[in-house]
């Protein structure tokens, strides 16, 4: 898969599953870029600076994206948590 194909597929999963789940907790997320199968995600709202953000990113977002999009190798937190 090309990075653009990965991005397109990731954006579908984000819109249908991840963003609604985060929104239910007052948060959100945006994919900032995809480079060689690595997806960079910026957390927003209640997720930004949250102590559980790392677990949300790795155990939630990364796990789901890897399961549903074959080209995803890793998800990196691209959020400025300060």
C-alpha angles and dihedrals in degrees: 000000000000119000089252091054090049090049092050093049093044091051090056092053091044092052097043102039119002103045094048090049092050092044090058086065095043095262141104144185140215129198105233098185147332120226121180092334094313111124118209114206129188116205119218141192116002091359093061108096093359115148089229094052094103092052091046090052098047104029097034116024099028094044093050095045093048090050094050105032115051095201096059111108100168142347118227125198106238093178126123097223094187 
